[in-house]
Amino acid sequence: MTNNLQILLTEKEKISFSEYMDIILFDKDIGFYESEELFGEKGHFVTSPLVSKHFSHSIGKHFIKLSVFENIIEVGAGDGSLAADLLIFLRSLDKLPKKYYFVERSKRLIKKQKSIIKKNSLENYLDIYWVSDYMELPDTAFVISNELFDCFPTDIIKFKSNKYKKAYINNEYKIMWEDFSFDSENTAKNLNLPNNLPDNYIFEYSKQQNMFVSDISKVIKKACFLIFDYGYSAKELYLKDRMQGTVTCIRNHQSDFNPLVDIGLKDISAFVNYTFLKNIFENNGWITEAFMNQSNYLLSFDILDDVDIHNVDEMNGIKKLIMPNHMGEVFKVLIVKKNIPETGENLFIKNDIIKL
């Protein structure tokens, strides 16, 4: 049976890597995010909310600390575990928001999210919505994303002989490189590329990240936006050790670096350039409040305080979230805000914003 990728390659003979990645992840027929089981031990990967409910509880403490929002928006909510644990925690403290909004592309994941909400009867305590159009969102909210920006479709660029080339996929499912006027791109400077890139250096450039920030910024006027993902600041990202770029595939908890095989059967993502995110948010009227590793964020909101130290599984989950050899260092947190007055209070035990 001919799928949409085959049809597109037949019609156009080549497509950019970002077009290819978008189909592989989100197409209704072959898209990875429409597959049966994505998360957990039986799926392909485990995210922080699945490791421990205390991840969501820490976010809940942040929400309570701000005490200025009646709405929560979660963009790319996975299987809904973060939302469920967060709302159960807030309900236990009588601190629920009035409304919770899911922004999700995958129809299969929407079903999973609705299932976990229903299982915990959370719709009885607040209004819960699923939206696909940003215009349906409130203009004031506490916004959360976990492992969202790494899966935005990205183009792959190569710096070769003092010129830039862009990766395309041809109808033989091979990469071909074509000259690309990268310097003329409006948002290219926001990557903060080093001036001395080695020859044949490969990096990623996601216009879709920029489009998302621009689109959602037109709607949201007052907010705190928490971004959890794996990645680095530009200074730490563009090293000689990453000559081949950072595009990575995951299938059954195993990683590889060839996105052109097992099409639709594995995840494709790329490391987040947090300097780029900071820059495009600030271009759209946001202020950068904090940047730190996940461990420092969770410790800032006392993740250890409510843990049952006699529960081995619970303790192992916390270790995975905060230890540097697990998720504590590689995963970072960028916090941007819009039209929220300064309180003068330092919420974080460590803030590496200078790295951006």
VENURHU-V712124 format. One record per run of one state. SS is the DSSP state (h for helix, s for strand, l for the rest). FROM is the first residue (numbers start at 0). TO is the last residue. If there is no record, write none. Layout:
<<SS	FROM	TO> <SS	FROM	TO>>
This chain:
<<l	0	2> <h	3	11> <l	12	12> <s	13	15> <h	16	25> <l	26	30> <h	31	33> <l	34	37> <s	38	38> <l	39	43> <s	44	44> <l	45	46> <h	47	50> <l	51	51> <h	52	65> <l	66	69> <s	70	74> <l	75	79> <h	80	91> <l	92	97> <s	98	102> <l	103	105> <h	106	118> <l	119	120> <h	121	123> <l	124	125> <s	126	130> <l	131	132> <h	133	135> <l	136	138> <s	139	145> <l	146	147> <h	148	150> <l	151	153> <s	154	159> <l	160	161> <s	162	169> <l	170	173> <s	174	178> <l	179	180> <h	181	183> <l	184	186> <h	187	190> <l	191	199> <s	200	204> <l	205	205> <h	206	218> <l	219	220> <s	221	231> <l	232	232> <h	233	236> <l	237	238> <h	239	241> <l	242	242> <s	243	243> <l	244	246> <s	247	250> <l	251	252> <s	253	255> <l	256	265> <s	266	268> <l	269	270> <s	271	272> <h	273	282> <l	283	285> <s	286	292> <h	293	299> <l	300	310> <h	311	321> <l	322	329> <s	330	337> <l	338	351> <h	352	354> <l	355	355>>
